[in-house]
Amino acid sequence: AQKITQTQPGMFVQEKEAVTLDCTYDTSDQSYGLFWYKQPSSGEMIFLIYQGSYDEQNATEGRYSLNFQKARKSANLVISASQLGDSAMYFCAMREGTDNFNKFYFGSGTKLNVKP
Amino acid sequence: DVKVTQSSRYLVKRTGEKVFLECVQDMDHENMFWYRQDPGLGLRLIYFSYDVKMKEKGDIPEGYSVSREKKERFSLILESASTNQTSMYLCASSSDSQFYLGYTFGSGTRLTVV
């Protein structure tokens, strides 16, 4: 079974509007971490936001927030006030357990296009 | 600024060649990883290392090997390159003590095997 599922291969959003990128995960561990990365056309993966499985509040980093619904095993990324520079691929990732070499699982990504 | 550096941005190699992809990090991270990225498949783990001279197979190790002789350097080796290894290769590193920071990635190497 897929550990991380991103069901939106591509999305469009109007500049200055908010957008939600979906992510569901599958794990039987109680301790895990969820991450979102941005990959612009240059290719480099940029860390955006982190949510721990025991965190009670949703993580926020500037215009990024993570809508964490533990019972539903979803970790959607919300980008507020979209900008043209937000056009990129976005990957959801998960690290399970407490391995000391924290192996990650990645989803297949969502390509976001911000329209002017 | 902390960095993961991959030696080549673009590479073109011939079928059957032995190919070396180099990755160096300057953050004193314990863990290093090699992924390949293909459209629609996301990132797939090839090999990882949690210490010098230690290596573990990831999800798709066939046709690859790795070397970690020094903490800062993790090399991916394609023993005999094939066209189905044409892909984007991403190196990453992470710290045991700063798990919440996730990975730091290099800029990637786009390898074409002809």
Interface residues (C-beta under 8 A of the other chain):
Chain A: I4 Q6 P9 G33 F35 Y37 S42 G43 E44 M45 I46 F47 Y50 G52 F91 A93 R95 N100 F101 N102 K103 F104 F106 G107 S108 G109
Chain B: E30 N31 F33 Y35 G40 L41 G42 L43 R44 L45 F48 S49 Y50 E56 G58 M88 L90 A92 S94 D96 F99 Y100 L101 G102 Y103 T104 F105 G106 S107 G108 R110
